[in-house]
Amino acid sequence: MQNFTTARHGCEAAGSFTCMASADDNGDPLARLPYQLTDIESALKHVRRAPYPIIIISSGAAGLQHFLKDGRRTISTIFLTGEVLDFSQIRGSGGSLCCLLPGQVQMFNAVDLEKLRQENPQAWSSLMVDKFRCCSQIANHSVDLARKSAVEKLASFIFECRNRQAAERGKLINLILNRIDIADYMGLRPETLSRAFTKLKQLKMIACECGDCIHILNEPALRQIANGAADEFACAV
């Protein structure tokens, strides 16, 4: 999803203002629609009473979290920069949305979206492709949770981050989330995730760079582990 060129037209709520997209739509299906630009925290807090069923993450990250009876948290879905978040589907999921990394979102009014669907079916279909791509990522994540070891899950997450950031075949990957959120997303305890990082570093698969970045040292072997071959490298955790 392309970023929009915005112009401020006046506030409707604290931290939120109405924008009009650039006339140059760059092929983006939403580029000619007005939207509300606000921070992630405000958007998630007020969305249930606002007529904005679809938002796009401009920067930062959001997640769909669930709490077990004993207080443990799981994150079933993450939404990163440029990705489409459809509240009409999330409302019935039983989870709650949370801000994982501060940033901003673009919120699109239901009336404008319906007008787009009726007047430009091709653009609407392009928007649906983005939504279906998110569904595919959720399905892949379900496989990771169900059948993979901790090291295999971490290797999969590294490639997921690269793919979702459109980092092509770069070796330096920004993991985006903090270690607690990664553990909750991968269904692991933080100490188990820490051991998985240590194991991959010991095997010289990755090296930890500054901040949340890691450097892939042996991509073919790391890819095999991500696909479920941890036992072949004696790196089960």
QUIVENQUI-V328761 format. One line per field, one symbol per residue. ss: DSSP state (@ for helix, = for strand, . for the rest). burial: I if it has 24 or more other ideal C-beta (glycine too) atoms within 12 Angstrom, else O. Layout:
ss=???
burial=???
//
This chain:
ss=.......======..====...............=====@@@@@@@@@@....====...=======.....=======....===@@@@.....======..=====.@@@@@@@@@@.@@@@@@@@@@@@@@@@@@@@@@@@@@@..@@@@@@@@@@@@@@@.......===....@@@@@@@@...@@@@@@@@@@@@@...===....====..@@@@@@@@...@@@@....
burial=IOIIOOOOOOOOOOOIIIIIIOOOOOOIIIIIIIIIIIIIOIIIOIIOOIOIIIIIIIIIIIIIIOOOOOOOIIIIIIIIIIIIIIIOOIOOOOIIIIIIIOIIIIIIIOOIIOOIIOOOOOIOOIIOOIIOOIOOIIOIIOOIIOOIIIIIIIIIIIIIIIOIIOOOOOOIIIIIIOIOIIIIIIIIOOOIIOOIIOIIIOIOIIOOOOOOOIIIOOOOOIOOIIOOOIOOIOIOI
//
